[in-house]
Amino acid sequence: MPKPKVSLLSHDDIEKVHEASLRLLEEVGVYIDNEEALKLLKEEGVNIEGKVAKIPRDLVNKCLKSTPSTFKLYYRDSKDYLIIGNKGTIFNPGSAAIKILDYNKGEPREPFFKDLVDFSILVDALEYINAQSTALVPADVPVEIRDRVRLYPILKFSNKPIITGAFTIEGVHDMKAMLEIVNRDIAKKPIAIFDVCPSPPLQWSNLTMQNLIDCARYGIPVEIIPMPQLGATAPVTLAGALIQHNVEALTGIVIAQLVRRGTPVIYGGSPCLFDMRWGTSCISTPETLLLTLAYTEIGKYYNIPTHAYVGLSDAKIIDYQAGVETLVGALLAVLKGINIASGPGMLEFESLQSMEKIVLDNDICGIVFRIAKGFEIHEETLAIDLIRSVGPGGHFLSKKHTLKWFRIEEFFPKIFDRSTKRENILRKAHERVNEILERHKPESLPPDIERELDKFFNNICKRYGVKTRRQKSYYSP
């Protein structure tokens, strides 16, 4: 079956990057502001100078070998799962947006808990958005528990797997307990992946490193997301930024494997370009996409799953720029086989989410999946006898071959306009959002599990002085 594909680095290029990364790890090292991680490294004979760990290549290679090439990410009910790894791509919304685009006002605003509930239900209904993410940071709850609050409605209102992360050290433990309420053995059947982000250049904070350690100890898959900023916190050259990105990722991989051999790790990233004209951190530039393709090939060289922030846009509104940047990133993701593609719905430098955009992006994901699928070439699809029977000047509309194969060959978008009517696609997307929120009924948790989850969440809120009885929105959409 012919399928389109894209490649960037040669085998020699990849080996040069790998060798340069190992040299930097051994000679320059990485600053790790976490005593537990430093202790683990010392026990392996790693040279520690202050809090800078100079990690030898033998340890790196050993830890890469113990990192799984694939793993199963389960749905909430454990009846189905996604394979993370190989060539397949799953899309999930961009995460941790601090703003949401208000359709009626045409302006961003702070998101609230009710938006989290609505977003969870909306994503649950979108067939090409394969996983959930904790997409919004609610402004109407205390800062201390916003990481846990983001997870709660997804567990209640969606069966899809989750890409998430903690903002606090305590958050990982509470979130792990919430996951275990709905799925008793998350080490054997994980339903969530946790993001951890080093601090460029060549640093890991105490918070993110402790999150990494705790997740690995619990058997929770971790997604390491270096964030090199070209020209600011990383070299402006793509090759230099790629090496720095790789050094930071390898450090996280080593620690995860030292904590628990066989911990599932995803080699991810969210590079950006520091625009020298405007001082903005741009996610969807040609340069960041090239860097994303390059580090994905490094991850595949290591034979571990990959992740990228793609299928999003730096535009401030849903416009021509938003469509182009979203489509290009999503298409490259499926052609390259990036395993987890985070970003649909997102705008404005990874800070703004839109319900209308994620409905439109669902169509984009369907389109790029169709392109990546390619097409079949065999006797029936070549249709030589059919063409012979129709002959010059005929048509194929009434043929059984057409009736069978148009359902297989053709993709039909839900929002993109192919009709003869003149429709406003953004209004159409908004109507689709309202339709889903009104009609879609997510699969409910068993009543006893839902009560246990509600009780646990209520106790978290009480611990931080939140009077949930006055905030009924925490318990129902």
C-alpha positions in Angstrom: 0.0 0.0 0.0 1.6 3.3 -1.0 1.8 5.7 1.9 3.4 9.2 2.1 6.3 9.7 4.5 8.8 12.3 5.5 12.4 12.1 6.7 15.0 14.6 7.6 18.2 13.3 9.2 20.5 10.7 7.7 21.8 7.9 9.9 25.2 9.7 10.1 23.4 12.9 11.2 21.6 11.0 14.0 24.8 9.4 15.2 26.6 12.8 15.2 23.8 14.2 17.4 23.9 11.2 19.7 27.7 11.3 20.1 27.7 15.1 20.7 24.9 14.7 23.3 26.9 12.0 25.2 30.0 14.2 25.2 28.0 17.2 26.6 26.5 14.9 29.3 30.0 13.7 30.3 31.9 16.9 30.0 29.4 19.7 30.9 26.6 17.8 32.7 23.1 18.9 33.7 22.1 20.9 36.8 19.6 18.9 38.9 18.0 20.7 41.9 16.8 17.5 43.5 18.6 15.5 46.2 16.9 12.2 45.5 17.9 12.3 41.9 21.5 13.2 42.8 21.6 10.3 45.3 20.4 7.9 42.6 23.1 9.1 40.2 25.8 8.9 42.9 24.9 5.3 43.6 25.7 4.6 40.0 29.1 6.2 40.3 28.1 9.4 38.5 30.4 12.4 39.1 28.4 15.1 40.9 29.9 18.6 41.2 27.7 20.7 43.4 24.3 19.9 41.8 25.7 19.3 38.3 25.6 15.7 37.2 28.1 14.5 34.6 26.4 11.3 33.3 28.7 8.7 31.6 27.7 7.3 28.2 27.6 3.7 29.5 24.8 4.6 32.0 22.9 6.5 29.3 23.0 3.5 26.9 22.1 1.1 29.6 19.0 3.1 30.6 18.0 3.5 26.9 18.0 -0.3 26.6 15.6 -0.7 29.6 13.1 1.9 28.3 10.1 0.2 26.6 9.7 0.7 22.8 5.9 0.5 23.2 3.3 0.3 25.9 -0.4 0.1 26.3 -2.4 3.2 27.4 -5.8 2.1 28.6 -9.2 3.6 28.5 -10.8 4.4 31.9 -12.8 1.2 31.9 -9.8 -0.9 31.0 -11.8 -2.6 28.2 -9.7 -1.1 25.4 -6.3 0.5 24.9 -4.1 2.5 22.6 -0.6 1.3 21.6 1.9 4.1 22.3 4.9 3.6 20.0 5.7 2.2 16.6 4.4 4.4 13.8 0.8 5.2 15.0 -0.2 8.8 16.0 -2.8 9.8 18.6 -4.0 13.3 18.9 -4.9 15.0 22.2 -5.7 18.7 23.0 -3.1 21.1 23.9 -2.7 21.3 27.7 -2.7 23.8 30.5 -4.1 26.8 28.7 -4.6 29.8 30.9 -7.2 31.4 28.6 -10.3 30.2 26.6 -11.6 31.9 23.5 -15.1 33.2 24.2 -17.1 32.7 20.9 -19.8 35.2 21.7 -17.4 38.0 22.6 -14.6 37.1 20.2 -12.1 37.6 23.0 -10.1 35.4 25.4 -11.2 35.1 29.0 -10.1 33.2 32.1 -11.4 29.6 32.0 -13.6 28.3 34.9 -14.4 24.9 36.2 -17.5 24.7 34.1 -15.4 25.1 31.0 -13.3 22.1 32.1 -16.4 20.0 32.3 -17.7 21.2 28.9 -14.3 20.6 27.3 -14.1 17.1 28.7 -17.5 16.2 27.3 -16.7 17.8 24.0 -13.4 15.9 23.5 -15.1 12.7 24.5 -17.3 13.0 21.5 -14.6 13.8 18.9 -13.6 10.7 17.0 -10.2 11.8 15.7 -9.1 13.3 19.1 -7.9 10.0 20.5 -7.1 11.1 24.1 -8.0 13.7 26.6 -5.7 16.2 28.2 -6.0 18.5 31.2 -6.5 21.3 28.7 -7.5 24.3 30.9 -6.2 25.8 34.1 -9.4 27.0 36.0 -9.2 30.5 37.5 -12.0 29.9 40.0 -10.2 27.5 42.3 -7.1 27.9 44.5 -3.7 27.8 42.8 -2.6 25.0 45.1 -5.1 22.4 43.7 -5.5 23.4 40.1 -3.5 20.4 38.9 -5.9 18.0 40.7 -9.0 20.0 39.7 -8.1 19.6 36.0 -8.1 15.8 36.3 -11.4 15.4 38.1 -14.0 16.2 35.4 -12.2 14.1 32.8 -12.4 11.1 35.1 -16.1 11.7 35.6 -17.1 12.6 32.1 -14.9 10.7 29.7 -13.6 7.2 29.1 -10.7 8.2 27.0 -7.0 8.0 28.1 -5.5 11.2 29.5 -2.3 13.2 29.0 -1.8 15.3 32.1 0.8 16.6 34.6 1.1 18.1 38.0 2.0 21.7 39.0 3.0 20.7 42.5 5.0 17.9 44.2 1.9 16.9 46.3 -0.3 16.9 43.1 1.2 13.7 41.7 0.2 11.7 44.8 -3.4 13.0 44.9 -3.8 12.6 41.1 -2.4 9.0 41.3 -5.0 8.3 44.0 -7.7 9.7 41.8 -6.6 7.5 38.9 -6.6 4.4 41.2 -10.2 5.1 42.3 -11.4 4.6 38.7 -8.8 2.0 37.7 -7.3 -0.1 40.5 -4.0 -1.1 39.0 -2.6 1.9 37.1 0.9 0.3 37.1 -0.3 -2.6 35.0 -3.0 -0.8 33.1 -2.1 2.9 33.0 -4.8 5.3 31.9 -2.8 8.5 32.1 0.6 9.9 31.0 2.3 12.7 33.1 4.3 15.4 31.4 7.5 16.6 33.0 9.5 19.5 31.6 13.2 20.3 32.1 14.2 24.0 32.4 16.4 25.0 29.5 19.3 25.2 29.2 20.5 22.0 30.9 18.5 22.2 34.1 15.9 20.2 36.0 14.0 21.9 38.8 13.2 20.2 42.1 9.5 20.2 41.2 9.7 18.6 37.8 12.4 16.1 38.8 10.4 15.0 41.8 7.3 14.6 39.6 9.4 12.4 37.3 10.7 10.3 40.2 7.3 9.8 41.8 5.6 8.9 38.5 8.4 6.3 37.8 8.0 4.9 41.3 4.3 4.5 40.8 4.7 3.0 37.3 3.0 5.9 35.6 4.3 6.6 32.1 6.1 9.9 31.8 6.5 12.2 28.9 9.7 14.3 28.9 9.2 17.6 27.2 12.3 19.8 26.7 11.4 23.3 25.7 14.4 24.9 23.9 13.7 28.5 22.9 15.8 29.1 19.7 18.0 32.1 20.2 17.1 32.6 23.9 17.4 29.5 26.1 19.0 27.4 23.4 21.3 28.0 20.5 19.6 29.7 17.5 21.0 27.0 15.2 18.7 24.1 14.9 21.6 21.6 15.2 22.7 23.2 18.5 19.2 23.3 19.9 18.7 19.7 18.9 21.7 18.6 20.9 20.6 20.5 24.0 17.1 19.1 23.6 18.5 15.6 23.5 20.8 16.1 26.5 17.8 17.2 28.6 15.7 14.4 27.4 18.4 11.7 28.0 18.8 13.0 31.6 15.1 12.4 32.3 15.2 9.0 30.7 18.2 8.0 32.9 16.5 9.1 36.1 13.2 7.3 35.3 15.1 4.0 34.6 17.2 4.3 37.8 14.0 4.7 39.8 12.2 1.8 38.1 13.6 -0.2 35.3 11.1 -0.5 32.5 9.3 2.7 33.3 7.5 3.8 30.1 9.0 7.0 28.9 7.9 9.2 25.9 10.6 11.3 24.2 8.8 14.6 23.7 9.2 18.3 23.2 7.8 21.7 22.9 10.4 23.8 21.2 9.8 27.4 20.3 11.4 30.2 18.4 12.2 33.5 20.1 11.1 36.0 17.5 13.7 38.7 17.5 11.3 41.3 16.2 8.5 40.9 18.7 10.1 39.0 21.7 7.4 36.3 21.4 7.8 32.5 21.9 6.4 31.0 18.7 5.5 27.3 18.6 4.4 26.8 15.0 7.3 28.2 12.9 9.1 26.3 10.1 12.1 26.2 12.4 10.3 24.6 15.3 8.7 22.0 13.0 12.1 21.1 11.6 13.5 20.7 15.1 10.4 18.6 16.0 11.0 16.3 13.0 14.7 16.0 14.0 14.2 15.2 17.7 11.5 12.7 16.7 14.0 10.9 14.5 16.4 10.8 17.5 13.7 9.3 19.6 12.9 6.7 17.0 16.7 5.9 16.7 16.5 5.2 20.5 13.4 3.0 19.8 11.2 4.7 22.3 7.8 6.4 21.8 7.7 10.1 20.7 5.7 13.2 21.4 5.4 16.7 20.0 3.3 19.8 20.3 1.8 20.1 16.9 -1.6 20.7 15.4 -1.8 24.1 17.1 -1.2 27.7 16.0 0.4 30.9 17.2 -2.6 32.9 15.8 -4.7 34.8 18.3 -8.0 34.0 16.6 -9.4 31.2 14.3 -8.2 32.6 11.0 -6.2 31.7 7.9 -3.0 31.5 9.9 -4.6 29.2 12.4 -5.7 26.8 9.8 -2.4 26.7 7.9 -0.2 26.2 11.0 -2.5 23.6 12.5 -2.8 21.5 9.3 1.0 21.6 8.5 1.9 20.5 12.0 -0.8 17.8 12.2 0.2 16.4 8.7 3.9 16.2 9.6 3.0 14.4 12.8 1.2 11.6 11.0 3.7 11.4 8.2 6.6 11.1 10.6 4.7 8.8 13.0 4.9 11.0 16.0 3.2 8.8 18.6 1.5 11.5 20.7 0.6 14.8 19.1 -0.6 17.4 21.6 -2.0 20.7 20.4 -5.5 20.6 18.8 -7.7 23.4 19.9 -4.7 25.7 20.9 -3.9 29.2 19.8 -1.6 32.1 21.0 1.7 30.5 21.8 0.2 27.5 23.7 -1.8 29.7 26.1 -5.3 29.8 24.6 -7.8 27.0 24.1 -10.9 27.1 21.9 -13.9 24.8 21.8 -14.7 25.8 18.2 -11.1 25.3 17.1 -10.9 21.8 18.5 -14.1 20.9 16.6 -12.5 22.2 13.4 -9.2 20.5 14.3 -11.1 17.2 14.6 -11.7 17.5 10.9 -8.1 18.3 10.3 -7.0 15.2 12.2 -9.4 13.2 10.1 -7.9 14.7 6.9 -4.3 14.0 7.9 -5.1 10.4 9.0 -6.7 9.9 5.6 -3.6 11.2 3.8 -1.3 9.1 5.9 -3.4 6.0 5.2 -2.4 6.1 1.5 -4.3 3.8 -0.9 -4.5 0.2 -2.1 -3.2 -1.0 -5.4 -4.5 -4.4 -6.5 -6.8 -5.9 -9.1 -10.1 -4.6 -7.7 -8.8 -1.0 -7.0 -7.1 -0.7 -10.4 -10.6 -1.2 -11.8 -9.4 -2.1 -15.3 -12.4 -4.2 -16.2 -14.7 -1.5 -14.9 -13.1 1.2 -16.9 -13.2 -1.0 -20.0 -17.0 -1.7 -19.4 -17.8 2.0 -19.0 -15.7 3.1 -21.9 -15.2 6.6 -23.2 -17.9 9.1 -22.3 -19.6 7.0 -19.6 -19.9 7.5 -15.9 -19.4 5.4 -12.7 -22.1 6.7 -10.4 -24.4 3.7 -10.7 -21.7 1.0 -10.4 -21.5 -1.4 -7.5 -17.8 -0.8 -7.4 -18.4 2.9 -6.7 -21.0 2.2 -4.0 -18.5 -0.1 -2.3 -15.3 1.8 -2.6 -16.4 5.4 -2.1 -17.1 4.5 1.6 -13.5 3.1 1.9 -11.6 5.7 -0.2 -13.3 8.9 0.7 -13.1 11.0 3.9 -16.1 13.1 4.8 -15.5 16.0 7.1 -18.2 17.1 9.6 -17.5 20.8 9.6 -15.4 21.7 6.5 -17.7 23.0 3.8 -18.1 21.1 0.6 -21.7 22.1 -0.1 -23.0 24.7 -2.6 -24.2 26.8 0.3 -22.3 29.8 1.6 -21.7 28.9 5.2 -19.7 30.6 8.0 -17.5 27.7 9.1 -16.7 29.3 12.5 -20.5 29.7 13.3 -21.0 26.1 12.1 -18.3 24.9 14.5 -19.9 26.8 17.3 -23.3 25.2 16.5 -21.5 21.8 16.6 -20.1 22.6 20.0 -23.5 23.4 21.4 -25.0 20.3 19.7 -22.4 18.0 21.3 -22.8 19.6 24.8 -26.5 19.2 24.6 -26.8 15.7 23.1 -23.6 13.8 23.9 -23.9 11.5 26.9 -20.5 10.3 28.1 -20.2 6.8 29.6 -20.8 7.2 33.3 -18.7 5.8 36.1 -20.2 3.0 38.2 -22.1 4.8 41.0 -19.9 3.4 43.8 -16.7 4.5 42.0 -18.2 7.9 41.3 -19.1 8.4 44.9 -15.6 7.4 46.0 -14.1 9.9 43.5 -16.4 12.7 44.6 -15.6 12.0 48.2 -11.8 12.0 47.6 -12.0 15.2 45.6 -14.2 16.9 48.3 -11.6 16.0 50.9 -8.8 17.6 48.7 -10.9 20.8 48.5 -11.5 20.8 52.3 -7.8 20.3 52.9 -7.2 23.6 51.1 -10.2 25.4 52.5 -12.4 25.2 49.5 -16.1 25.1 50.5 -17.4 22.7 47.8 -21.0 22.7 49.0 -21.3 26.2 47.8 -19.7 25.3 44.5 -22.1 22.7 43.0 -20.4 23.1 39.6 -17.7 20.9 40.9 -20.1 18.0 40.9 -22.2 18.4 37.7 -21.9 20.0 34.3 
